[in-house]
C-alpha cells in the first residue's frame, strides 16, 4: 500500500471518529455499503475506488474532499 493511500485511509478513519460516527453511520450517510467502508479503512480497497466515492465520504463527514488527502498529524 502506498504512503498516499495509507494517509488517506488514516484520514477517513480519523474524520469519522472525530465526527463521532460508526462505520455503519458513515456507510448510511455516504450511500455506500458497510463492508465497503470497512474494506477502505482496512486498506483493502484501492484499485476500484473513485473520486466520487471520496466525495460521498467527505460529504457524509461534513468536510471538504481535499481534507481527506492532506497529511494530518494525529496525537494519541
NUFIGU-229728 format. One line per field, with one value per residue: residue number from 1; residue in three letters; x, y, z of N, C-alpha, C in turn. Coordinates in steps of 0.1 Angstrom, whole numbers, plus 2048, in hexadecimal, padded with zeros to 3 digits. Atoms other than C-alpha are relative to their C-alpha. Example, Ala and Ser with C-alpha at 12.3 -4.5 7.8 and 13.67 -1.06 7.14 Angstrom:
2
k = [1|2]
r = [ala|ser]
n_xx = [809|7F7]
n_yy = [7F4|7F5]
n_zz = [800|800]
ca_xx = [87B|889]
ca_yy = [7D3|7F5]
ca_zz = [84E|847]
c_xx = [809|7F8]
c_yy = [80C|80B]
c_zz = [800|808]
***
This chain:
76
k = [1|2|3|4|5|6|7|8|9|10|11|12|13|14|15|16|17|18|19|20|21|22|23|24|25|26|27|28|29|30|31|32|33|34|35|36|37|38|39|40|41|42|43|44|45|46|47|48|49|50|51|52|53|54|55|56|57|58|59|60|61|62|63|64|65|66|67|68|69|70|71|72|73|74|75|76]
r = [unk|unk|unk|unk|unk|unk|unk|unk|unk|unk|unk|unk|unk|unk|unk|unk|unk|unk|unk|unk|unk|unk|unk|unk|unk|unk|unk|unk|unk|unk|unk|unk|unk|unk|unk|unk|unk|unk|unk|unk|unk|unk|unk|unk|unk|unk|unk|unk|unk|unk|unk|unk|unk|unk|unk|unk|unk|unk|unk|unk|unk|unk|unk|unk|unk|unk|unk|unk|unk|unk|unk|unk|unk|unk|unk|unk]
n_xx = [808|7F8|801|80C|80C|7FF|805|80E|808|7FF|808|80E|803|7FE|80B|80C|800|801|80E|807|808|7FC|7FF|80D|806|7F9|805|80D|7FF|7F9|806|7F7|802|7F8|7F5|7F7|7F9|7F7|7F5|7F8|7F9|7F6|7F6|801|807|7F9|800|80C|806|801|801|80E|801|7FA|809|80B|7FB|7FE|80D|806|7F8|802|7F3|7FC|7FA|7F2|7FB|7FD|7F3|7F6|7F9|803|7F9|80A|7FA|808]
n_yy = [7F4|7F4|7F7|7F7|808|802|7F3|7FE|809|7FB|7F4|804|805|7F5|7F7|807|800|7F2|7FC|809|809|80D|804|802|7F3|7FB|807|7FB|7F2|7FF|808|80B|80C|801|808|7F8|7F7|809|803|7F4|7FD|80B|7FE|80A|7FB|7F5|800|7FD|7F5|7F4|7F3|7FF|807|7F7|7F5|805|802|7F3|7F9|806|7FC|7F1|7FA|7FE|80C|7FF|803|80E|802|7F8|807|7FA|806|804|803|80A]
n_zz = [800|801|7F5|802|7FD|7F1|7FB|804|7F7|7F3|7FF|800|7F3|7F7|801|7FC|7F1|7FB|802|7F8|809|802|80E|805|803|80C|80C|803|804|80D|809|803|7F7|7F4|803|809|7F7|7F9|809|802|7F3|7FE|80A|80A|80C|805|80F|806|7FA|809|7FA|7FC|7F3|7F6|7FE|7F8|7F2|7FB|7FD|7F4|7F4|800|802|80E|804|800|7F2|800|806|7F9|7F5|7F3|7F5|7F6|7F3|7F8]
ca_xx = [800|80E|815|7FA|7E0|7EB|7E6|7C4|7B8|7C4|7B3|791|792|79F|783|769|773|776|752|748|73C|73C|745|721|716|731|725|701|709|720|709|724|723|730|747|755|75D|76D|783|78E|797|7AA|7BD|7B0|79C|7B1|7B0|78C|786|77B|77C|756|75A|772|759|73D|752|75D|73A|72E|74A|741|764|774|780|7A3|7A6|7A6|7C6|7D8|7F3|7E7|7F9|7E4|7EE|7E5]
ca_yy = [800|822|83D|853|838|830|855|856|838|847|868|857|845|864|87A|85F|85C|881|884|869|852|82D|81B|813|837|842|828|833|858|852|83A|81F|7FC|7F6|7DB|7F3|80D|7F1|7E7|80B|810|7EF|7FA|7DE|7F2|808|7FE|804|822|842|867|865|84D|865|881|86D|865|889|896|87D|888|8AD|8B5|8C1|8A3|8B1|8AD|887|88B|8A3|895|899|892|87E|87F|861]
ca_zz = [800|7F6|810|800|803|827|82F|81E|832|852|84A|842|863|876|869|86E|893|897|88A|8A4|889|886|865|862|865|84C|834|837|834|816|805|805|814|837|829|80F|82B|83F|821|81B|840|840|822|80C|7F3|7DD|7B8|7B2|7C8|7B6|7BD|7BF|7DC|7EE|7E8|7F7|816|81A|817|831|848|841|835|815|800|7FF|825|81E|80B|823|83A|85D|87D|895|8B9|8CE]
c_xx = [809|7FE|7F4|7F3|7FF|7FB|7F1|7F8|800|7F7|7F1|7FC|801|7F3|7F3|7FF|7FE|7F1|7F7|7F7|805|802|7F3|7F9|807|7FB|7F2|800|806|7FA|809|7FD|809|80D|80A|808|80B|80D|809|808|80B|80B|800|7F9|807|7FE|7F4|7F9|801|800|7F2|7FE|806|7F7|7F4|804|802|7F3|7F9|807|7FF|80E|802|808|80F|806|803|80E|80B|807|7FD|808|7F6|808|7F8|800]
c_yy = [80C|809|809|7F9|7FE|80D|803|7F7|805|80C|7FC|7FB|80B|809|7F9|800|80D|805|7F7|7F7|7F2|7FD|7FF|80D|807|7FA|805|80E|802|7F8|7F5|7F4|800|7F8|807|80A|7F8|7FD|80C|803|7F6|801|7F5|804|80C|801|806|80D|80D|80D|802|7FA|809|80C|7FD|7FF|80E|807|7FA|804|80F|807|802|7F3|801|7FE|7F1|7FD|808|7F6|806|7F8|7FD|7FD|7F6|803]
c_zz = [800|80D|7FF|804|80F|807|7FE|809|80E|802|800|80E|80B|800|804|810|806|7FF|809|7F9|800|7F1|7FA|7FD|7F4|7F3|7FC|7FB|7F2|7F5|7FA|80A|80C|7FC|7F7|809|808|7F8|7FE|80D|803|7F6|7F5|7F3|7FA|7F1|7FA|806|7F7|808|805|80E|80B|802|809|80F|806|803|80C|80C|802|7FF|7F1|7FB|801|80E|801|7FB|807|80A|80D|80A|80B|80C|808|80E]
***
